[in-house]
Each structure stands twice: as structure tokens, then as C-alpha cells.
Amino acid sequence: MITAIVLIKTSIDRTPEIAEAIAAIDGVSEVYSVTGGCDLVAMVRVRRHDDLADVIPGRLNKVPGVVSTETHIAFRTYSQHDLEAAFAIGLDS
């Protein structure tokens, strides 16, 4: 699975509607409203690199109100949360 983190600048008056439209795109797993240099962060998960072109410039960038995007490709995932869930057997320590 290939994961891309997409930083999105939006027309600020329509951010919630834009976030919902992006979240509905196949391949987008989550959309976060954030503070800082961008308005939204979308997590895109696809099987092939070529699929990124279909999702990001093909659909996400075309959502009305998306002003610009910056895409980062993830190499590895490091997460204590995922490890704890994978090894949990329902017993309290």
C-alpha cells in the first residue's frame, strides 16, 4: 500500500464542504482540518503509484475550492498505536 500525505489550501469560507468532498474520493482514507500553513490534510492510500495520479491531480485537485496542494509520499510507518492494537489480546496490565 502506498500512502501519500496531501497538504491542501482551500477557499477558507468553504473548508468544511471541501473536506467532505475530498473525503468522498475513493483512495482518500481521512481528511483532517488543521492549523498552520494549510487548511486540510488528506491521507491517500492506494495500491500503485500510478493510482496517485488518478486520485490527487485527477480528482482531489479538481474539487471546487481547492486552491493548491503539496504531496508527500510516505516511505515507512512508525506508530505505537498500531503496534499496541496488533498485539493486544484483551488483558489489562
MONOR-V547879 format. One record per residue. N is the residue number from 1. RES is the residue in three letters. SS is DSSP state (H for helix, E for strand, C for the rest). OMEGA is omega in whole degrees, 0 to 359 (NA if undefined). D_LAST is the distance of its C-alpha to the last C-alpha in Angstrom with 1 decimal. Layout:
n = (N/N)
res = (RES/RES)
ss = (SS/SS)
omega = (OMEGA/OMEGA)
d_last = (D_LAST/D_LAST)
This chain:
n = (1/2/3/4/5/6/7/8/9/10/11/12/13/14/15/16/17/18/19/20/21/22/23/24/25/26/27/28/29/30/31/32/33/34/35/36/37/38/39/40/41/42/43/44/45/46/47/48/49/50/51/52/53/54/55/56/57/58/59/60/61/62/63/64/65/66/67/68/69/70/71/72/73/74/75/76/77/78/79/80/81/82/83/84/85/86/87/88/89/90/91/92/93)
res = (MET/ILE/THR/ALA/ILE/VAL/LEU/ILE/LYS/THR/SER/ILE/ASP/ARG/THR/PRO/GLU/ILE/ALA/GLU/ALA/ILE/ALA/ALA/ILE/ASP/GLY/VAL/SER/GLU/VAL/TYR/SER/VAL/THR/GLY/GLY/CYS/ASP/LEU/VAL/ALA/MET/VAL/ARG/VAL/ARG/ARG/HIS/ASP/ASP/LEU/ALA/ASP/VAL/ILE/PRO/GLY/ARG/LEU/ASN/LYS/VAL/PRO/GLY/VAL/VAL/SER/THR/GLU/THR/HIS/ILE/ALA/PHE/ARG/THR/TYR/SER/GLN/HIS/ASP/LEU/GLU/ALA/ALA/PHE/ALA/ILE/GLY/LEU/ASP/SER)
ss = (C/E/E/E/E/E/E/E/E/E/C/H/H/H/H/H/H/H/H/H/H/H/H/C/C/C/C/E/E/E/E/E/E/C/C/C/C/C/C/E/E/E/E/E/E/E/C/C/H/H/H/H/H/H/H/C/C/C/C/H/H/H/C/C/C/E/E/E/E/E/E/E/E/C/C/C/C/C/C/H/H/H/H/H/H/H/H/C/C/C/C/C/C)
omega = (178/180/174/175/184/175/189/170/184/166/193/182/183/186/180/179/179/179/179/179/179/180/181/181/177/183/177/183/178/172/181/169/188/172/178/186/177/183/182/171/179/174/180/180/182/181/185/178/180/179/177/180/178/186/190/179/182/184/185/181/181/177/179/180/174/183/179/177/173/187/176/178/180/176/182/176/176/183/174/180/180/180/179/180/183/185/180/177/176/178/175/179/NA)
d_last = (33.0/34.7/33.2/35.5/34.8/37.8/38.7/41.2/43.8/45.2/47.9/46.0/47.4/46.1/42.6/40.7/43.2/43.1/39.3/39.5/42.2/40.3/37.1/39.4/40.5/39.3/37.1/35.8/32.1/31.5/33.8/32.7/35.0/34.7/36.5/38.4/41.0/40.4/39.8/37.6/35.3/35.2/32.9/35.1/33.9/36.6/37.2/40.3/41.6/44.7/42.7/41.9/45.6/45.7/42.8/43.3/47.1/48.0/46.2/43.9/46.7/49.1/47.2/49.7/48.6/46.7/48.5/46.9/43.9/42.3/40.3/37.7/36.7/33.1/33.0/29.2/26.0/23.2/20.2/16.5/16.2/17.8/15.8/12.4/14.1/15.8/12.9/10.5/10.9/9.6/6.5/3.8/0.0)
